[in-house]
Amino acid sequence: MSLGAAGGSAGGLGWRGGCSGGTPGYHWEGRGVSPGCHRDVTSASLGTLGGTVGRRCGPRAVARRRLPTPRACAERARSLRGLPLPACSAPRPERLPLPAGGGAAMAEPPAASRPPPDLDTDDCLREYRHLFSPDILAGQVAFITGGGSGIGFRIAEIFMRHGCRTVIASRNLQRVSEASKKLAAATGQQCLPLSVDVRQPQTIVSAVDEALKEFKRIDILVNGAAGNFLCPASALSFNAFKTVIDIDTIGTFNTSKVLFEKYFRDHGGVIVNITATLSYRGQALQVHAGTAKAAIDAMTRHLAVEWGPNNIRVNSLAPGPITGTEGYRRLGGKFAEEASQFDTIPLHRAGNKTEIAHSTLYLASPLSSYVTGTTLVVDGGSWLTSANNFPALLAGLGTDCPDSLCLPFLPCVSYCSASCVAAGLHAGLTLAAYVCRDFWAAGANKNQ
């Protein structure tokens, strides 16, 4: 049912008042009309003209039922008692006040949506306030792929600040070795760096064996290894598509299956898969990553069903645009921030790595003991409102921009291959095929 307003009387949004212009009469849903008129109660639409709402007058009105207002009833009762009728005291209809600034975002968000402190670099937080119990993961061990940088690094840090020892695994042993020193120094917990290529099951077997030898247990697996870049499907090479599937989807299955066989089957455990919202609306320029992550979400549900009897919980976590990640730096995050493109996100900002780490902590902890087979979206509502106009995004991809991609920042491109930038993706769409070729040939991945 629609309510239209004209002349500032009945109808409209947030109006108050039971009579119009001080004239007693009849109403429908609290909107006043003139005496001798009535509402066609079967009508699905109420329009206004000159301050009177959808009235019909004359002989035909007699055949229709009129709905008396509370004031009309009171007046009738008073007249029967011979009492004088007071002037109408009902307030004239008025609009409800809008928030200061015409509804603009508040300068300081309330505590419920205020982001925690974070750093853009792969360094440990200078200060940290526990929102969860500090010992919620005490005595446990987490195996984190892609733990040497970005989201994976912050997940490792937050876990360790809650009593957990960690194994951070990556193809780049030097990266995870440096990261482990920072993490151990900041948290006082053990952190074991290992070299792993998630596309090669044997390297995972060796890493898991070494971790079990060191810690005697593994309670949590976080599958965070990933690779991404921007490219239209028409320019995407077969090998580039396959490589993203190999790292994201097959790598997630490989690691999960090895952990299941080596430890989880007999002892239980928790698996958290870092995925994305790219497939929800068919995000342009992301057919490779969107397909890979959608497959992981499906895998999450299958494994939750099959491994639940072994006391294994399996969930996915889908981040939005996250500051301080390789994807944010290389795939247009800074440009989007300066162009106020994050204003289109319901919470009007990008997220940060600590927020993703806190959400992962929830899924890995006993707080989610009855949660399995689901995807937790942590994106401030980004996927609901972010740009997805393919021609416009394609035009932005072809723009010559020296520092970042000049296009609206896509939801959840918080990881990428360093070779994207090395190939000079910012120089134009004509380089897209070269970027893809460079990606699979080099096998480079910042978070793997």
TORMI-764855 format. One record per residue: residue in three letters; x, y, z of N, C-alpha, C, O, CB in turn. Coordinates in steps of 0.05 Angstrom, whole numbers, plus 5000, padded with zeros to 4 digits. Glycine has a CB too. Example, Ala and Ser with C-alpha at 12.3 -4.5 7.8 and 13.67 -1.06 7.14 Angstrom:
2
Ala526448865156524649105156526449345156528549345169522649115181;Ser525749555142527349795143525850015157526850235161528249885114;
END
This chain:
448
Met501749765000500050005000501850255000503750265015498150005024;Ser501250444983502850684982501350924992498950944988503850744953;Leu502751105005501551345015502951585002505351625005501851365046;Gly501451734986502651964973501752214987499452224998501951974943;Ala503252424987502652675002502652904983504452934966504552715025;Ala500653084986500653344971499453554989497553505003499053314945;Gly500653784989499654005005500353985034499454145051496754035002;Gly501953775042502953755069500753665089500953735112503954015078;Ser498853495080496853405099497253105105499353035117493953445089;Ala495452935096495752655104497652505085498252615063493052515104;Gly498552265093500452115077503252195084503752385099499852135047;Gly505252055071507952135075509351975097508051805110508152425081;Leu511852025100513451865118513651985145514352215148516251835106;Gly513051825166513451905193511652135202512552305217516251985197;Trp509052145193507352365200505652295224505052065229505452445177;Arg504952495239503352465263500752625260500752815245504852535288;Gly498652545275496252715276493852565267493952395248496552955259;Gly491552615279489152465273487052635258485152515248487852365298;Cys487352895256485453055241487053265225489253345233483353185259;Ser485853345203487253525185486053805186483653835181487253415156;Gly487754005192486754275192484654335213483154525210485754345165;Gly484554175234482654225255479854145248477954215263482754515262;Thr479453995227476753915219476253635227477653445220476453945188;Pro474053585244473453315252472353155228471253275210471453315274;Gly472652905229471552745207472152445211472052345233472652835181;Tyr472752315189473252035189476051985178477152145164471151885172;His477151755186479851705178480251405173478551235179481851795200;Trp482551345160483351075155486251055163487951195151482950985125;Glu486950885182489650855192490751125203493051195198491550745171;Gly488951275217489851525230490151765213491151965222492351475244;Arg489451745187489651985169486952115166484951985160490751895141;Gly486852385172484252515173483152595145484752645127484452765190;Val480552595142479252685118476952865126476252875150478252455100;Ser475853005107473753195114471053055120470652825111473353385090;Pro469253185135466753055142465053015117465353165097465153225161;Gly463452805118461752745095463252585074462052525053460652985083;Cys465752525078467352375059468152115072468052085097469752535049;His469051915057469951665068472051545051472651635029467551475071;Arg473251345061475351205048474250965034472550825044477551125068;Asp475150915010474550654997476350445008478750425000474850674965;Val475350295028477150115043478249885027480049745036475750015067;Thr477149845003478249624986480449724968481849564955476049514968;Ser480949984968483050094951485850024962486250044986482850394948;Ala487649954945490349884953492250114952494650094959491449654936;Ser491350344943493050574940491650824951489250864944493950624911;Leu492950984966491851224977493351464966495751494970492051235008;Gly491951634951493251874940492152114954490052104966492851894909;Thr493552344952492552584965492252804944493752814925494452664988;Leu490352974949489953204931488953434948486753414960487953144908;Gly490453654950489553884965489153824995487553965007487053984954;Gly490553635006490353575034488253385041487853325065489853825049;Thr486753265023484653075028485452805017486452794994481953165017;Val485152595032486252335024484152165011482252075024487452195048;Gly484352114985482751914970479851924977478651704981483851644976;Arg478552154979475752154988473852124965474452174941475152415002;Arg471452034972469252024953466852154966466252084989468651734943;Cys465452334953463252474965460652434949460752324926463852774967;Gly458452514960455952494945454252254952454952114971456552494916;Pro452152204937450251994943451651714944450851544960448051984922;Arg453751674928454951414927456251344954456651114961457051394906;Ala457051554968458451514994456651375014457551235032459451775005;Val454051405011452151295030452350985030451950855051449351385024;Ala452950885007452950585005455550465016455850225017452650504976;Arg457450635023460050545033460250575063459050765074462350685019;Arg461750405075462150435104464150645111466250655099462950165116;Arg463450815130465351025139466650935165465350815182463951295142;Leu469250995168470650925192470951175209472551355202473450805185;Pro469651185232469851425249472451445263473651245271467551425270;Thr473451695265475951735281475251725311472951755318477252005274;Pro477351675328476851695356475651965365473951975383479351645372;Arg476452185352475352445359472452465351470852575367476852665344;Ala471652355328468852355320467152215341464952305347468552235293;Cys468151985350466651835371466352005396464252015408468151565377;Ala468552135405468452295429466452525426464952595444471252405435;Glu466552655402464652875397461752785398460052925409465253005370;Arg461252545387458552445388457652395417455352455424458352175372;Ala459452285433458752235461458252495476456452515492460952075475;Arg459952705471459652955484456953085476455553205493461953145478;Ser456253075450453753195441451353075454449353205460453553185411;Leu451552815459449252675472448952765500446752755511449652375470;Arg451152845513450952945541450553245542450353355564453552865555;Gly450353375519449953665519452353825526452054055534447753735537;Leu454653705523457153855530458154015506457753925483459253655540;Pro459454245511460554395489462954245477464354095490461454675499;Leu463354295451465454155437467954335437467754565427464654085408;Pro470154245447472654415446473854415418473254245402474654315466;Ala475454615414476854625388478754385386479654275406478454885385;Cys479254305361481054075356483854135368485054335361481254005326;Ser484753955385487353995397489453815386491753815395487153965427;Ala488653645367490653465355492853615340492153805326489253255337;Pro495353545343497453685329497353645299496553435289500253595339;Arg498053855285498153835256500253635248502253605262498654105243;Pro499853485226501953295217504653425214504753645203501053155191;Glu506753295222509453395219511353175214510952945222510253565244;Arg513553235200515553035194517252985219517853165234517253125170;Leu518052725222519852655243522552785237523452795214520152355246;Pro523952885257526553015252528652815242528752585250527653145278;Leu530252915223532452755212534952785230535152975245533152835183;Pro536752585229539252615244540752865235540452955213541052375241;Ala542452975253544053205246545753155221546852935218545853285270;Gly545853355204547353325180545853175158547053075139549953175185;Gly543153165160541653035139542052745138541752625116542253155113;Gly542652615160542952325159545752235152546151995148540952205141;Ala547652415151550352335143551552165165550652165188552152585139;Ala553652015158554951835177556151995200557152215196557151675163;Met555951885224556952015248560052015246561251835236556051875273;Ala561252225258564152255258565352025274567451915266564952525269;Glu564151955296565251745313563251515315561151555327565951855342;Pro563751285303561851065303561450955331563250975347562650845284;Pro559150845337558750725364560550495368561750385349555850645367;Ala560950415393562850205399562249945385564149795378562750155429;Ala559749885379558949635366560149605338560549385329555949615365;Ser560649835324561749815297564349965294565350005272559749935278;Arg565650035317568150175316570449975311570649785326568650335342;Pro572150015291574249815286576349815307576950025318575549875259;Pro577549585313579749575332582349685320582449705295580149285342;Pro584249765336586749855325588149655307587949415312588749945347;Asp589549745286590949555269593249715256593449955258589049445247;Leu594949565242597249675228597049585198596149365192599949585240;Asp597849765180597849695152600149515144600049385124597949955135;Thr602249505161604549335155604249065168602449015184607149475165;Asp605948875160605948605172607648605197609748475198606948395151;Asp606748765216608048775242605948725264603548765259609449055246;Cys606848655287604948595309603848855320605149065319606348435331;Leu601548845331600149075343601849185366602949035382597349005352;Arg601949455368603449575389602049545416603349535437603949875383;Glu599449535415597849495440595349335432594449345410597049765453;Tyr594349185451592049015446590348985470591348935492592948735436;Arg587749025467585748985488584048745483582848725462583949235491;His584148555501582648305497579648345498578648455518583548095518;Leu578248265478575348255478574347975485572147945496574248345450;Phe575947775480575447505488577147445512578947595519576047305464;Ser576547225525578147135548581047085538581346945517576946875561;Pro583047185551585847155542586746865539588646815525587647305560;Asp585446685553586346405551584346225537584245985541586746295580;Ile582746345519580646195505581745975487580445775482578946385489;Leu584246005478585545795462588045675476589745565463586345915435;Ala588145705502590445615517590945315512589145155514590145675547;Gly593545255507594344975503593844865475594644645470592944805522;Gln592545015458591944925431594144995411595845175416589245025422;Val594044865388595944915366594344965340592544815334597944685363;Ala595145175326593745245301595745225278598045315280592545525302;Phe594945105256596545075231595245275211592945245203596544775220;Ile596745475203595745695187597245715161599645785161595845965202;Thr595945655138597245695112596845995104594846115110596045505090;Gly598846105091598746385084599246555109598246785110596146455071;Gly600546445129600846585155603146785156603546905177601146395176;Gly604546825134606946995135606347285131608047455135608846915116;Ser603947355122603247635115600247675115598747485116604547715088;Gly599547935115596748005112594847895133595547895157595747915085;Ile592547795124590547695143591647455158591147435182588047615127;Gly593047275145594147045158596047115181595946985202595546865139;Phe597647315177599547405198597947505222598647435245601347625188;Arg595947665218594447775240592747555254592447565279592548005230;Ile591747365239590347145252592246995271591546925294589246945231;Ala594746945261596746805278597246975304597346855325599346765263;Glu597547235301598147405324595847395344596247355368598647685315;Ile593347425335591047435353590747165367590047155391588547515338;Phe591046945352590946685364593046655387592446555409591446465343;Met595446745381597646725400597146895425597946825447600346795387;Arg595847125421595247295443593047175461592447275483594347565433;His591846955451589746815467590646535475589046355480587146795451;Gly593346505477594446265489595046035470595845825478592646155509;Cys594846085444595245875424598045885412599146095408593145905401;Arg599245655409601745635393601045595364598945485358603545395404;Thr602745685346602045675318604245555300606645555307601445955308;Val603345455277605045375255604245555232601945545223604845065248;Ile606045715221605345875198606845765174609345735175606046185202;Ala605345705153606545565130606245725104604145855100605145295126;Ser608345715088608345875063610445755044612345615053608846175068;Arg610245805018612345735000614845885006617145795001611445774971;Asn614546135016616846305021617746275050616646395068616046605015;Leu619746095054620646035080621846285094621546315118622745815079;Gln623246445079624446685091622246865102622646985124626146835070;Arg620046895088617947075097616746975124616447125143615747095076;Val616146715125614846615149616846595172616146615195613646335144;Ser619446565166621446565187621646835200621746855225624146475175;Glu621647045184621647315195619147375211619147495232622047525173;Ala616847285200614347325213614247185240613247295260612047235196;Ser615246945242615146785266616746925289615946915312616246505262;Lys618947055282620547195302618947425314618947475338623147285290;Lys617647575296615947795306613747695324613247815345614747955282;Leu612447485316610147385330610947285358609647335378608747165314;Ala613047135359614047025384614847245403614347225427616346825379;Ala616247445393617147665410614847825421614947915444619047845394;Ala612747865405610448025414608547885433607348005450608948125390;Thr608447615430606347465445607447285466605947205485604647315426;Gly610047205464611147025483610346735478610946555494610347095510;Gln609046685455608246405448610046295426611446445412605346405438;Gln610146035424611745905403610445935376607945925373612145605409;Cys612145975355611145995328613145845310615445925308610746295318;Leu612245635297613945475280613545545250611345505240613445175285;Pro615645645237615345705208616145465191618145335196617145945200;Leu614445405171614945175154614445245125612845425118613244935162;Ser615945115107615545155078613544945068613844705072618245125063;Val611445055054609344885043608444995016608145235013606944865063;Asp607944814997606544884973603944734973603944494970608244824947;Val601744874978599144734982598244584957596444414959597044934990;Arg599544634934598844484910600144204910599444034894599644634885;Gln602144164928603643924929603143774955604243854976606643974925;Pro601443574955600643444981603043334997602943345021598843214975;Gln605143254983607443144998608843355016609743285037609443024979;Thr608843605006610043815023608343875047609343945068610444075006;Ile605743835044603943875067604343645087604443695111600943875058;Val604543405077605043175095607543215111607643165136605242915079;Ser609743305098612243355112611943565134612943545156614443425093;Ala610543785127610144005146608443925170609043995193608844245132;Val606343775165604643685187606143485205605843505229602043545175;Asp607743315193609343125209611243285227611643215251610942935191;Glu612443495217614343655232612843805255613843825277615843845214;Ala610443905248608944045268608043865291608243935314606544175256;Leu607243615284606443425305608843335321608543285345605043185291;Lys611043315309613543245324614243465344615143405366615843205304;Glu613743715336614443935354612343975376613044015399614644195337;Phe609743975369607644045388605943815397604443845416605944255375;Lys606143585384604643345392601643365386600143165391605043285421;Arg600743585375597843615370597443845350599144025348596243675396;Ile595243845336594244065320591244075324589843885318595044035289;Asp590244305334587444325340585844485320583444445316587044455367;Ile587244665306585844855288587344875262589844885261585645135301;Leu585944865240587044915213585745165201583245175200586744675195;Val587345355193586345595178587445575150589945605146587145865193;Asn585745535130586645535102586545815091584345915083584845335086;Gly588845945090588946225081590546275056590746495047589946385103;Ala591946065046593546095022591746164998589646034994595145845015;Ala592446374982590746454961592346624940594546714946588346624971;Gly591146654917592346824896590246954880588146834875594246664878;Asn590647204872588547354857589747574841591947674847586447454876;Phe588247664821588947894804586347964790584347814791591247824784;Leu586348194777583948284762584348224732586348284720583448584766;Cys582248094721582548024692579747944682578347794695584547794688;Pro578948054659576447954647576747674637578947584630575548144623;Ala574547524637574647244629575747204601577047004595571847114632;Ser575047394583575947364555578947384552580047284532574547584539;Ala580347514571583247534569584747344587587147344589584047824575;Leu583247184602584347004622585446754608583946614594582246924643;Ser588046694612589146454600588146204615587446214638592246464600;Phe588245974602587445724614589145654638588045564659587545494594;Asn591645704636593445634658593145824681593445744704596345634648;Ala592446074676592046264698589546184714589646184739591646554687;Phe587446114700585046014714585645764731584845744754582745954694;Lys587045574719587745334732589445374757589145244777589145144713;Thr591345564755593145614777591645724802592245644824595245814769;Val589745904797588146004820586545784832586345764857586246234810;Ile585345604816583845374826585745194842585045094863582445214803;Asp588145154831590044974845590845084872590944934892592544944828;Ile591345344874592245454900589845474919590045384942593445734895;Asp587645594911585445644929583845394935583645314959583545854917;Thr582745274915580845054919582344794926581844664946579045014895;Ile584044704907585444454911587344464935587644274950586944374886;Gly588544694939590344734962588844704988589844595007591745004961;Thr586344814989584744795013584044495018584144405041582144955011;Phe583244354997582544075001585043905009584843745027581343954975;Asn587243954996589743805002590443835032590943635046592043904985;Thr590544085041591344125069589344015089590043885109591644425074;Ser586744045083584643935100584843635102584543515124581844025091;Lys585243505079585243215079587743105094587542905108585243115050;Val590043235090592443145104592043165134592742985149594843305095;Leu590943395143590443435172588443225182588643125205589543715178;Phe586443165166584442975175585742695179585242565199582242945154;Glu587342615160588642355161590742335183591042125196589842275135;Lys592142555187594342555206593542595235594842495254596342765198;Tyr591242745239590642805267587642835273586642725292592043055275;Phe586142985256583443055262581542815264579642815280582443255242;Arg581942615248580142385247579842265275577642175283581142175227;Asp582042245290582042115316581742305339581042215362584541955319;His582242565335582342745357580342975354579943135373585042865361;Gly579043005331577243235326578943485320581343475321575543285350;Gly577543695314578943945307577044145295574644105293581243895288;Val578244375287576744595275578144675249580544705249576444835294;Ile576544715228577644815203576245075196573745085196577344605179;Val577745285190576645535180577845595153580245625150577245775201;Asn576145615133577045675105576545965099574246065102575545495085;Ile578646115091578246395083577346405054578846325036580946555087;Thr574946505050573746505023573246785014574846965020571146335022;Ala571046835000570447104989567447114982566046914980572147164965;Thr566547354978563747404969563547444939561447514929562547644983;Leu565747404924565847474896563747324879562747444860568547404885;Ser562947084887561046934871558247004876556446934861561446634876;Tyr557647154897554947204905553347364884551047314879554847364931;Arg554847544870553547704849555047674822554547824804553447994857;Gly556847474820558347444796560147684791559947814770556447404772;Gln561847744810563447984808565148004783566647814777565248004833;Ala564948224769566448264744569448254749570448344770565648534731;Leu570948154730573848134730574847924750577247924755575048404736;Gln573147764761573947574782572847294779572247154798573047684809;Val572547204754571346944749573146724761572146524770570946894719;His575746764760577646564770577546534800577146314811580446634762;Ala577746764815577746754844574946694854574546554874578747024855;Gly572846814841570146764850569346474848568046364866568246924833;Thr570246344826569646054822571145894843570045704855570445964794;Ala573645954848575245804867574145834895573945634909578145904867;Lys573346064903572246104930569445994934568845884955572246404937;Ala567846004913565245874914565445574918563945454933563545934889;Ala567445454905567945174908568745104937568044894948570045074888;Ile570345284949571145244977568745254995568545095014573345444985;Asp566945444991564545455007562945205005561845105025562845704999;Ala562745094981561344834978562844614992561644445006561044764948;Met565544614990567144415004566744435034566644225048570144454997;Thr566544675044566044715073563544565082563544425102565745015079;Arg561444585067558944455074559144145072558244005090556544545057;His560444055051560743765048562443645071561743445082562143695021;Leu564643775077566443665098565143685125565543515142569143825098;Ala563543895129562143925155560243685159559943585182560544185156;Val558943605138557043375140558543115144557842955161555343355114;Glu560743075128562142815129563942785154564242565165563742775104;Trp565043005163567042995185565843075212567143055232569343165179;Gly563343165212562043235237562043005257562643045281559243315232;Pro561542755249561542525268564342485281564542355302560742275254;Asn566442595269569142575280569742815298572042865305571242555258;Asn567642975305567943215322569743425309571443545321569143135349;Ile569343455283570743655267568743855258566843795243572343525243;Arg569144105265567544325255568944455231571344505232566944535277;Val567444515210568544645186566844885179564444855174568744435163;Asn568045115177566645365170568345525151570745495149565945525195;Ser567045705137568445905120568146185131566246235146567345895091;Leu570046355125569846635132570446795107572546765094571846705155;Ala568646975099568947135075569347425081567547565089566447105057;Pro571847525079572447805085571447995063571047905040575447845090;Gly571248245070570748455050573448595043575548465046568748665060;Pro573348845034575848985029577249045056576149165074575349255014;Ile579748955058581248965083583749125080585449055063581848675093;Thr584149325096586549495095588949335104588749145119586149745111;Gly591349425095593749305104594449035091596148885101593749265133;Thr592948965070593548715055594748775028594649005018590848555052;Glu595948575017597148604990595048684969595548854952598548354981;Gly592748564971590548624953589648914955589149044935588248444957;Tyr589449014979588649294983590649484971589949684959588349355014;Arg593249414974595349594964595449574933595949784920598049524976;Arg595149344922595649304894593149314876593349354852596949034889;Leu590749274888588349254872586449494876584049464872586949004878;Gly587549724883585949964882584850064908583250244908583849924864;Gly585649954931584450034956584950324963583150464972585549864978;Lys587450414959588050694966586550894948585551094957591050744962;Phe586250824922584750994904581851004913580651214913585050894875;Ala580750774920577950764928577450934953575451064956577050474933;Glu579450924971579251074996579251374990577551525001581551005015;Glu581051464973581351744967578951844951578152084953583851804952;Ala577651674936575351744919572751714935570551734923575251584894;Ser572851644960570551604977568651384967566251394971568951864979;Gln569851194954568250974943567250784965565350634961569750814923;Phe568550794988567650625010565050735023563850595039569750605032;Asp564250975015561751075025559350915015557150925026561351365016;Thr559750754994557650584984557250335001555150205000558250504955;Ile559250275018558950045037557050135060557350355070561749955048;Pro555249965068553450045089554750155114553750345126551749805098;Leu557050045122558550155145560450375138561950475155560049935159;His560550455112562050685103565050665108566350875113561050935115;Arg566250435107569150405111570050125102568449945099569850455141;Ala572650105099573849835095574249715123574249845143576549855079;Gly574649455123575249315148578249305152579849405135574149035148;Asn579149195175581949155179582548865187580748715193582949355200;Lys585148795187585948525191585148415219584548185222588948495188;Thr585248595239584548505266581548425267580948235282585048735286;Glu579848565253577048485252576748205240575048045250575448685236;Ile578248145219578047875208579247665227578147445230579547865181;Ala581347745241582547555260580647495283580547275293585247675271;His579247705293577347665314575047475306574247305321576147925324;Ser574147505281572047335271572947055268571546865273570947445244;Thr575447015259576646755257576946625285576546385288579346765243;Leu577746795304578046695331575346585342575246385355579046915350;Tyr573246735336570546635344570046365332569146185347568446835335;Leu570446325306569946075293571645845303570945615303570146095263;Ala574145915312575945705321575645635350576745435359578845795316;Ser574245805365574145775394571645625403569845575386574146045407;Pro571445545428569045415439566545585438564345485441569545325467;Leu566845855433564546025431562745935408560245985409565346315427;Ser563845815387562245715364562045415364562045295343563545815338;Ser561845295388561845005390559644865375559844625369561744925419;Tyr557445005369555244885354554945005326552744995314552644915370;Val557045115316557045245289558745085270561145055275558045545291;Thr557544985249559044835229557544845202555144865201559544545237;Gly559144825180557944825154556845085144555045085126555744625153;Thr557745305154556645565146558945755138561245705143555045685169;Thr558145985126560046195119559446445134557146545132559946245088;Leu561346545148561046795163562147025145564547035139562546795190;Val560447205136561247425119561947665137560347755153558947505099;Val564447755133565447975150566348195131568748225125567847885169;Asp564448355121565048545100563648815103563648975084564448435073;Gly562348865126560949115130558649155111557649375108562849345126;Gly557648935099555548955079556449015051554849085034553549165088;Ser559049005047560249095022559048954997558549084977563249045022;Trp558748694998557948544974555048624966554348594943558048244979;Leu553548734984550748814978550649064960548749104945549248865003;Thr552649234962552549504950554849574932554849784919552249704971;Ser556949404930559349484915558749474885557049334875561649294921;Ala560349634871560049664842560449394828562249244834561949874831;Asn558849344808559149094792558249134763557148954751557648864805;Asn558749374753558149444725560549364708562549504708557349744722;Phe560249154693562649054678563849254659566249294660561848804663;Pro562249394642563549594624565049804639567249884631561449724606;Ala563849904661565250114677567750014689569850144689563350224698;Leu567649774701570049654713572249594692574549634697569349404728;Leu571349514668573249454647574649714638577049714633571749324623;Ala573049924636574250184629576250274650578350384643572050394625;Gly575650234675577450314696579950154695582150254701576150274723;Leu579749894688582149724687584049814666586449774668581249434682;Gly583049944645584750034623585850314627587250424610583250034598;Thr585250434650586250704656589150704664590050534679584550844678;Asp590650894654593450914661593651054689593151294691595051074640;Cys594350894709594451004736597050904749597550664751592050904753;Pro598851084757601551004764601750854790603650694794603251244766;Asp599850884808600150764835598250534841598850354856599950974856;Ser595850544829593950344835591950324813591950484794592450404862;Leu590250124814588250084793586050294797585050334819587049804794;Cys585450434775583450654777580650534771579550574750584050884758;Leu579550394790576950274787575750234815577250214834576950014771;Pro573050224817571850184843573049934856573249724843568850164841;Phe573749954881574949724895572849494897570649544905575949804924;Leu573749254890571849034890571648914917573448924933572848824870;Pro569348794923569048654949570948424951571048254934566148564953;Cys572348414973574148194980576248144959576447914949572547944983;Val577848334952580348284937582548354956584148544952580448454910;Ser582748204977584648254998587148084997588548045016583348225026;Tyr587647974973589947814969590647824939588847864923589547514979;Cys593147794932593747794903596647694899598147664918593348074891;Ser597247664874599947584866601647824862600848024850599947404841;Ala604147814872605948044868606548084839607248304830608548004884;Ser606347874823606947894795604948064780605548154758607147614783;Cys602548104792600648284779601948564775601748674753598048314796;Val603148664796604348924794606948914777607449104762604949034822;Ala608448704781610948684765610348684736611948794720612448424773;Ala608148574728607348574700606348844690605948884666605348354694;Gly605749014709604849284701601849284694601149394674606349384679;Leu600149164711597349154705596149434703594349484688595848994726;His597349624718596249894718596550034691595250234686597650064739;Ala598249924674598750054649596550014628596550154608601349954637;Gly594749834633592449804615591549524611592949334617593249914588;Leu589149494600587949234596589449064577589348824578585149274586;Thr590949184558592449024539594448844552595448654540593849204519;Leu595248904577597148744591595848514607597248354619598748914610;Ala593148504607591848304623592748024617593147864635588848334620;Ala592947954592593747684585596547624594597147404603593547644554;Tyr598247824593601047794602601047754632602647584642602748034595;Val599347894647599247864675598547584683599847454700597148064687;Cys596447474669595647204675597847004669598346824684593147134658;Arg599247044646601346864639603646874659604746664667602446924611;Asp604247114668606347154688605547014714607246904728606947444692;Phe602947034721602046924746602546624747603646524767599046984750;Trp601546474727601846184729604746094724605545894735600046044710;Ala606146244707608946154701610746194725612346024731610046314677;Ala610446424739612146474761611346324786612946264804612246774767;Gly608646274788607646134812607846304837607846194859609045864816;Ala608146564833608546734856605846784870603746804858609747004847;Asn605946804896603546864912604446984938606046874953601946604917;Lys603347214944604147364968603247224994604647235014603047644967;Asn601047084993599946975018600346675019599346545038597047045020;Gln601646555000601946265001604546185015605145955018601846144973;
END
